[in-house]
Amino acid sequence: MVLALHCISSEMTEKKVYELTVDPEFRDLIPPLKEEELKLLEASIVADGCESPLIVWNGVIVDGHNRYAICRKHGIPFSIQEKNFSSRDDAMLWMLRNQLGRRNLNDYQRGEMVLVLKRQLASVAEMKMRAGIRSTDNPGTNLSQGAEERKTLSQLAKLAGVSGTQMKKIDKLANSADEATKAKLRKGEVSVHRAYTDLLEKEHEGETKICERCKQEKPLSAFSIPSNRRGFSSVCRDCEKEISAVAKSAAEAAAKTAGGTEKMTDASKSELPCPIPGMVMHNGAPIHVERPLPDTPEMFRYVADLVKSCCDSYVIGLTSAMRRYSDGMGSEEHNAQILEMVRRTNAQVLTILNERMEEK
């Protein structure tokens, strides 16, 4: 299914009380108005009439379910405008785009709305895979089922106007969270990230993990889930707090060196930027102090620059070290040690890349 549609609109009809068809799937596709919003809409229509036409497709309402119910209740005439869609899926896509563009919805509501298209997108992807049709977005490759799933969620994220990571969290919550949690999400009483964290902690209750920094084995509840990721952090919360404190001290020291912080307020000190990239020595070990980047596609260029810088530094450092590896040091044993260090490092790099890319 391609996220594009074609429809032809007819002229508006004269105003009268029409008998239209309400399709339950179409009606329930859009989150209901809040009670106060519905009362205001009813009061407006009773006072001023129904000014905007109801949109229908072959006599089925695709926009205006609330207005239709109010007009029928009070006998208020209304006009209709027929739209011709190529399929039921196209009609649903138009409804979603129409509502997403004009309704004040939170991230979970937006994501939940577009998830109704997941089945259609997945069905088309499956047919392509069975038929051996290659992806038009990436000619020459056939996507695996996992890759198709990620591609589908990426399309839905763009439609909903949320990040890819946020869309994956919404998908997880929509499939696994209890109804009470979903109700709170729809009302905005709990954030997507908070609900997702609670769900994962519940699913992994009793499991443990070793902190990469302090090397202690702790319950997963002792690890946070960064807002721009879907998995538990590799560093425990205690270490994160310690790193944050050290990072703040390092930033203040840097600012003091540059111009002094004696006259700065506590509030302004809290806003001091941490260097990106940046490292400080703490308890004899180097630690990173950078802040996470905003979870947007535009920020990728910073990640690409950091990766390139790391690769360049690695090659430059290794070249410098090998220049110092003189004939008097050379031996088969030493050669083997160097090769083993490089192989081990490269294996660690590939593990990091594979784990992170698998999340994406």
TIGU-314308 format. One record per residue (C-alpha): y, x, z; residue number from 1. Coordinates in pm, 1 decimal. Example, Ala and Ser with C-alpha at 12.3 -4.5 7.8 and 13.67 -1.06 7.14 Angstrom:
! TIGU-314308
[pt [-450.0,1230.0,780.0],1]
[pt [-106.0,1367.0,714.0],2]
END
This chain:
! TIGU-314308
[pt [0.0,0.0,0.0],1]
[pt [337.2,141.9,-103.4],2]
[pt [628.3,68.8,127.5],3]
[pt [837.5,-82.2,-148.8],4]
[pt [874.5,-439.4,-257.0],5]
[pt [1005.5,-650.5,-539.2],6]
[pt [1124.5,-1007.4,-496.8],7]
[pt [1335.6,-1250.7,-694.8],8]
[pt [1566.7,-1494.0,-517.5],9]
[pt [1654.2,-1841.5,-636.9],10]
[pt [1979.8,-2027.4,-574.1],11]
[pt [2034.5,-2204.9,-242.7],12]
[pt [1941.9,-2572.6,-234.5],13]
[pt [2153.5,-2856.7,-102.1],14]
[pt [2152.3,-2916.1,272.5],15]
[pt [1905.4,-3165.5,415.3],16]
[pt [1621.6,-3173.1,668.6],17]
[pt [1334.4,-3018.2,470.5],18]
[pt [966.5,-3027.4,562.0],19]
[pt [850.2,-2665.5,545.8],20]
[pt [527.8,-2482.5,627.1],21]
[pt [509.2,-2254.1,931.3],22]
[pt [255.4,-1974.9,885.9],23]
[pt [143.9,-1858.4,1235.9],24]
[pt [100.4,-1497.4,1120.0],25]
[pt [450.1,-1490.7,970.6],26]
[pt [598.2,-1665.1,1274.9],27]
[pt [434.4,-1428.7,1524.0],28]
[pt [520.0,-1118.0,1322.3],29]
[pt [870.2,-1106.4,1473.1],30]
[pt [929.4,-1071.5,1851.2],31]
[pt [1060.6,-1401.7,1993.6],32]
[pt [1422.3,-1434.5,2098.0],33]
[pt [1501.2,-1405.0,2466.6],34]
[pt [1558.5,-1738.4,2639.1],35]
[pt [1933.5,-1679.6,2663.5],36]
[pt [1953.9,-1576.2,2296.8],37]
[pt [1766.4,-1890.7,2192.1],38]
[pt [2001.5,-2112.4,2396.9],39]
[pt [2307.4,-1950.5,2237.7],40]
[pt [2161.4,-1996.2,1887.8],41]
[pt [2084.3,-2362.2,1956.7],42]
[pt [2434.3,-2425.9,2094.9],43]
[pt [2590.1,-2260.0,1789.3],44]
[pt [2384.1,-2464.7,1539.5],45]
[pt [2448.3,-2792.1,1724.7],46]
[pt [2823.0,-2719.7,1728.7],47]
[pt [2872.3,-2570.8,1380.2],48]
[pt [2560.1,-2662.4,1183.7],49]
[pt [2313.4,-2426.2,1017.0],50]
[pt [2528.1,-2207.7,792.6],51]
[pt [2275.3,-1954.7,661.8],52]
[pt [1989.2,-2071.7,439.8],53]
[pt [1629.7,-2046.2,554.2],54]
[pt [1426.2,-1808.8,336.1],55]
[pt [1095.7,-1945.0,207.0],56]
[pt [812.6,-1828.0,-14.9],57]
[pt [625.3,-2108.7,-188.8],58]
[pt [748.5,-2343.4,82.1],59]
[pt [641.9,-2113.4,367.1],60]
[pt [915.0,-1989.6,602.4],61]
[pt [965.0,-1612.3,596.3],62]
[pt [1302.9,-1606.6,772.3],63]
[pt [1450.0,-1871.5,1000.2],64]
[pt [1168.1,-1999.0,1222.7],65]
[pt [1398.4,-2050.0,1522.0],66]
[pt [1667.1,-2219.6,1311.3],67]
[pt [1404.4,-2445.8,1153.8],68]
[pt [1275.9,-2559.8,1493.9],69]
[pt [1629.8,-2625.4,1619.9],70]
[pt [1735.0,-2815.3,1306.7],71]
[pt [1422.2,-3031.2,1313.4],72]
[pt [1473.7,-3102.4,1683.9],73]
[pt [1832.2,-3223.5,1634.9],74]
[pt [1803.9,-3358.2,1279.1],75]
[pt [2055.1,-3105.0,1146.0],76]
[pt [2045.5,-3048.6,767.9],77]
[pt [1998.3,-2697.5,630.3],78]
[pt [1964.9,-2527.5,294.5],79]
[pt [1677.2,-2310.2,178.2],80]
[pt [1647.1,-2016.8,-59.5],81]
[pt [1319.2,-1940.2,-233.0],82]
[pt [1206.6,-1579.2,-273.3],83]
[pt [919.2,-1479.6,-498.0],84]
[pt [706.9,-1197.1,-358.3],85]
[pt [423.5,-1025.8,-543.0],86]
[pt [187.2,-1058.8,-246.4],87]
[pt [156.5,-1166.8,114.3],88]
[pt [190.1,-802.7,221.4],89]
[pt [519.8,-776.3,31.9],90]
[pt [647.2,-1087.3,208.3],91]
[pt [556.2,-939.6,548.0],92]
[pt [720.0,-608.6,459.3],93]
[pt [1040.7,-789.6,361.5],94]
[pt [1035.1,-981.3,691.7],95]
[pt [997.3,-661.6,891.2],96]
[pt [1275.5,-477.1,711.3],97]
[pt [1502.2,-778.0,737.5],98]
[pt [1449.7,-812.2,1112.8],99]
[pt [1455.8,-440.2,1189.6],100]
[pt [1792.2,-417.2,1020.2],101]
[pt [1962.1,-689.2,1223.4],102]
[pt [1778.7,-728.6,1556.2],103]
[pt [1855.2,-525.0,1866.9],104]
[pt [1499.8,-408.6,1940.5],105]
[pt [1372.0,-123.1,2154.2],106]
[pt [1141.4,148.9,2020.0],107]
[pt [821.1,-19.9,2136.2],108]
[pt [914.6,-353.4,1978.1],109]
[pt [1003.3,-182.2,1649.8],110]
[pt [680.6,17.0,1648.8],111]
[pt [465.8,-279.7,1746.0],112]
[pt [619.1,-485.4,1466.7],113]
[pt [533.1,-238.3,1192.3],114]
[pt [181.5,-174.6,1325.5],115]
[pt [74.8,-501.9,1165.7],116]
[pt [93.7,-313.4,834.8],117]
[pt [-140.6,-38.3,956.2],118]
[pt [-447.8,-232.7,853.0],119]
[pt [-316.2,-284.7,500.0],120]
[pt [-214.7,79.9,461.8],121]
[pt [-547.7,202.0,599.5],122]
[pt [-736.7,-33.4,366.3],123]
[pt [-556.2,103.0,61.1],124]
[pt [-614.6,461.7,177.3],125]
[pt [-986.7,392.7,224.2],126]
[pt [-1015.4,246.2,-125.2],127]
[pt [-844.0,555.4,-266.2],128]
[pt [-1083.2,785.4,-82.9],129]
[pt [-1389.7,592.7,-203.4],130]
[pt [-1261.2,590.3,-558.2],131]
[pt [-1168.5,958.5,-541.2],132]
[pt [-805.3,886.9,-619.2],133]
[pt [-590.1,1184.5,-530.0],134]
[pt [-277.0,1151.0,-321.1],135]
[pt [33.8,1109.3,-536.9],136]
[pt [240.4,1276.1,-263.9],137]
[pt [28.1,1589.6,-278.9],138]
[pt [-146.0,1617.0,-615.6],139]
[pt [-469.1,1810.2,-622.4],140]
[pt [-583.3,1721.3,-270.9],141]
[pt [-785.0,1439.2,-124.2],142]
[pt [-680.8,1362.1,232.3],143]
[pt [-941.6,1336.2,507.2],144]
[pt [-964.6,1023.6,716.4],145]
[pt [-769.3,1193.9,997.6],146]
[pt [-501.3,1307.5,755.2],147]
[pt [-475.7,956.8,608.1],148]
[pt [-433.3,818.0,960.4],149]
[pt [-146.7,1059.6,1026.8],150]
[pt [9.5,978.1,691.0],151]
[pt [-10.9,605.3,764.5],152]
[pt [156.3,645.1,1104.0],153]
[pt [422.3,865.9,945.6],154]
[pt [505.3,589.5,695.4],155]
[pt [519.4,332.0,972.5],156]
[pt [743.1,558.3,1183.3],157]
[pt [995.3,580.4,899.3],158]
[pt [991.0,203.2,858.6],159]
[pt [1041.4,148.7,1232.8],160]
[pt [1310.2,415.3,1258.1],161]
[pt [1131.2,618.5,1527.6],162]
[pt [991.6,972.7,1536.3],163]
[pt [634.1,1045.9,1433.9],164]
[pt [539.8,1143.8,1790.1],165]
[pt [692.3,823.9,1928.8],166]
[pt [501.8,615.6,1673.1],167]
[pt [170.8,775.3,1774.4],168]
[pt [242.9,696.8,2139.3],169]
[pt [327.6,336.3,2050.3],170]
[pt [4.2,307.3,1851.6],171]
[pt [-193.7,438.0,2150.0],172]
[pt [-22.1,194.2,2387.8],173]
[pt [-65.7,-101.3,2152.8],174]
[pt [-440.5,-31.8,2136.0],175]
[pt [-512.8,77.8,2493.4],176]
[pt [-246.2,-42.1,2739.2],177]
[pt [-298.5,-357.1,2945.4],178]
[pt [-101.9,-671.8,2865.4],179]
[pt [120.8,-635.7,3172.8],180]
[pt [234.2,-291.4,3054.3],181]
[pt [294.1,-417.8,2701.0],182]
[pt [507.8,-701.5,2838.5],183]
[pt [719.2,-449.8,3032.6],184]
[pt [754.3,-233.7,2720.5],185]
[pt [874.6,-529.8,2515.2],186]
[pt [1131.0,-617.2,2780.9],187]
[pt [1246.6,-256.6,2807.7],188]
[pt [1144.4,-237.8,3174.3],189]
[pt [949.7,84.4,3114.3],190]
[pt [995.5,355.4,2851.5],191]
[pt [734.6,439.4,2589.5],192]
[pt [700.4,791.5,2728.6],193]
[pt [655.1,673.6,3090.2],194]
[pt [394.1,413.5,2994.4],195]
[pt [212.9,664.5,2771.4],196]
[pt [207.5,925.6,3050.4],197]
[pt [70.7,671.1,3300.5],198]
[pt [-198.1,564.2,3051.4],199]
[pt [-315.7,919.4,2981.2],200]
[pt [-319.4,1009.2,3351.2],201]
[pt [-532.8,701.8,3417.2],202]
[pt [-770.6,779.6,3128.9],203]
[pt [-811.3,1142.1,3242.4],204]
[pt [-823.4,1072.3,3614.9],205]
[pt [-1035.8,1332.4,3794.1],206]
[pt [-1005.1,1591.9,3515.6],207]
[pt [-854.8,1934.5,3581.6],208]
[pt [-676.3,2202.6,3383.1],209]
[pt [-582.3,2568.2,3437.4],210]
[pt [-209.9,2641.8,3427.8],211]
[pt [-135.1,2914.9,3174.0],212]
[pt [129.7,3062.8,3401.3],213]
[pt [0.1,3056.3,3760.3],214]
[pt [-367.4,3051.5,3644.4],215]
[pt [-454.3,2789.3,3906.9],216]
[pt [-688.3,2500.0,3831.9],217]
[pt [-510.8,2173.7,3908.6],218]
[pt [-562.8,1800.5,3841.1],219]
[pt [-412.4,1679.9,3515.3],220]
[pt [-166.6,1471.5,3715.1],221]
[pt [-3.5,1802.9,3813.1],222]
[pt [91.6,1858.1,3445.8],223]
[pt [368.6,1672.4,3266.6],224]
[pt [364.5,1540.9,2910.6],225]
[pt [678.9,1660.2,2726.8],226]
[pt [866.8,1373.5,2562.8],227]
[pt [827.4,1530.6,2217.3],228]
[pt [450.9,1583.3,2251.8],229]
[pt [142.0,1367.4,2304.0],230]
[pt [-64.3,1603.6,2519.7],231]
[pt [-32.7,1755.6,2864.4],232]
[pt [183.3,2063.9,2906.9],233]
[pt [9.0,2401.5,2931.1],234]
[pt [218.5,2479.5,3240.5],235]
[pt [200.5,2280.4,3564.8],236]
[pt [498.6,2092.3,3707.9],237]
[pt [546.1,2344.2,3989.9],238]
[pt [574.4,2628.1,3741.3],239]
[pt [804.9,2420.9,3521.0],240]
[pt [1040.5,2371.2,3816.3],241]
[pt [1032.1,2741.2,3893.5],242]
[pt [1095.7,2830.6,3529.6],243]
[pt [1382.3,2581.8,3514.7],244]
[pt [1541.8,2733.8,3824.4],245]
[pt [1506.2,3084.7,3684.6],246]
[pt [1640.5,2970.5,3347.8],247]
[pt [1947.3,2819.3,3512.7],248]
[pt [2006.8,3138.7,3709.4],249]
[pt [1970.5,3345.0,3392.7],250]
[pt [2215.5,3121.1,3206.9],251]
[pt [2468.9,3140.1,3489.4],252]
[pt [2434.2,3516.9,3503.2],253]
[pt [2488.5,3539.6,3127.4],254]
[pt [2793.5,3315.2,3145.4],255]
[pt [2929.4,3511.7,3441.2],256]
[pt [2894.4,3833.7,3246.5],257]
[pt [3074.2,3678.3,2950.9],258]
[pt [3366.8,3524.7,3139.2],259]
[pt [3283.4,3435.1,3495.1],260]
[pt [3168.1,3114.9,3661.3],261]
[pt [3361.5,3141.1,3986.1],262]
[pt [3595.5,2858.4,3887.9],263]
[pt [3322.6,2636.4,3739.8],264]
[pt [3215.9,2317.2,3916.1],265]
[pt [2852.7,2245.6,4002.3],266]
[pt [2849.1,1976.7,3732.0],267]
[pt [2971.1,2216.6,3463.8],268]
[pt [2725.8,2482.4,3577.9],269]
[pt [2440.8,2235.6,3525.7],270]
[pt [2546.1,2204.8,3162.1],271]
[pt [2528.6,2578.7,3092.8],272]
[pt [2313.6,2638.5,2782.9],273]
[pt [1985.0,2824.1,2810.7],274]
[pt [1937.6,3089.7,2539.8],275]
[pt [1716.0,2990.5,2244.7],276]
[pt [1506.6,3192.2,2207.5],277]
[pt [1528.6,3367.9,2546.0],278]
[pt [1309.2,3531.8,2805.6],279]
[pt [1362.9,3662.2,3156.6],280]
[pt [1141.7,3862.2,3389.3],281]
[pt [1017.8,3666.5,3690.4],282]
[pt [762.8,3794.9,3940.7],283]
[pt [689.4,4077.6,3703.0],284]
[pt [607.9,3850.9,3407.8],285]
[pt [818.0,3741.5,3107.9],286]
[pt [884.5,3367.5,3087.1],287]
[pt [1053.6,3155.3,2822.7],288]
[pt [1368.8,2970.5,2924.7],289]
[pt [1455.7,2777.2,2610.3],290]
[pt [1512.4,2401.5,2608.4],291]
[pt [1307.6,2170.7,2381.6],292]
[pt [1469.9,2080.1,2052.5],293]
[pt [1550.8,1718.1,1958.7],294]
[pt [1245.4,1550.0,1803.4],295]
[pt [1390.4,1503.1,1453.4],296]
[pt [1288.2,1639.5,1109.1],297]
[pt [1624.4,1817.4,1076.1],298]
[pt [1534.1,2044.9,1367.6],299]
[pt [1236.3,2194.6,1181.5],300]
[pt [1458.0,2465.9,1034.7],301]
[pt [1504.0,2608.6,1386.0],302]
[pt [1128.5,2616.6,1441.0],303]
[pt [1079.4,2781.4,1100.6],304]
[pt [1341.3,3044.0,1189.4],305]
[pt [1169.5,3112.9,1522.1],306]
[pt [827.4,3148.0,1358.3],307]
[pt [969.9,3381.9,1094.5],308]
[pt [1141.4,3586.8,1365.8],309]
[pt [814.0,3612.8,1559.0],310]
[pt [622.6,3718.7,1247.4],311]
[pt [887.4,3974.4,1151.9],312]
[pt [896.5,4115.8,1505.2],313]
[pt [517.7,4140.0,1510.2],314]
[pt [506.1,4332.4,1181.0],315]
[pt [800.1,4556.5,1276.3],316]
[pt [653.7,4631.2,1619.1],317]
[pt [306.5,4701.8,1483.3],318]
[pt [450.7,4925.2,1209.5],319]
[pt [650.8,5118.5,1468.4],320]
[pt [345.5,5160.6,1692.6],321]
[pt [123.7,5281.6,1408.0],322]
[pt [384.3,5540.2,1302.1],323]
[pt [337.5,5693.5,1644.9],324]
[pt [-40.5,5695.7,1608.0],325]
[pt [-68.9,6062.3,1515.9],326]
[pt [-363.3,6265.8,1388.8],327]
[pt [-425.1,6415.3,1731.0],328]
[pt [-481.4,6065.9,1876.5],329]
[pt [-702.2,5942.3,1597.7],330]
[pt [-1069.2,5872.1,1657.5],331]
[pt [-1324.3,5606.6,1569.2],332]
[pt [-1309.8,5475.0,1924.7],333]
[pt [-929.9,5446.1,1920.4],334]
[pt [-934.3,5290.3,1574.2],335]
[pt [-1180.5,5030.4,1699.9],336]
[pt [-959.5,4955.2,2003.0],337]
[pt [-654.5,4897.1,1784.2],338]
[pt [-846.1,4679.0,1539.3],339]
[pt [-991.8,4474.5,1826.7],340]
[pt [-644.5,4418.2,1979.2],341]
[pt [-506.8,4301.6,1644.5],342]
[pt [-806.9,4076.8,1574.8],343]
[pt [-784.9,3923.2,1923.1],344]
[pt [-412.3,3860.1,1881.1],345]
[pt [-460.0,3706.2,1537.4],346]
[pt [-735.5,3482.1,1675.7],347]
[pt [-501.5,3366.1,1953.4],348]
[pt [-229.9,3293.8,1697.1],349]
[pt [-467.3,3085.1,1484.9],350]
[pt [-581.7,2893.7,1794.4],351]
[pt [-221.1,2813.5,1886.3],352]
[pt [-143.5,2698.4,1532.5],353]
[pt [-457.5,2486.3,1496.5],354]
[pt [-414.3,2315.5,1833.3],355]
[pt [-47.4,2233.1,1771.4],356]
[pt [-100.4,2118.6,1413.1],357]
[pt [-395.1,1902.6,1516.4],358]
[pt [-156.7,1716.7,1749.8],359]
[pt [71.9,1651.4,1454.6],360]
END
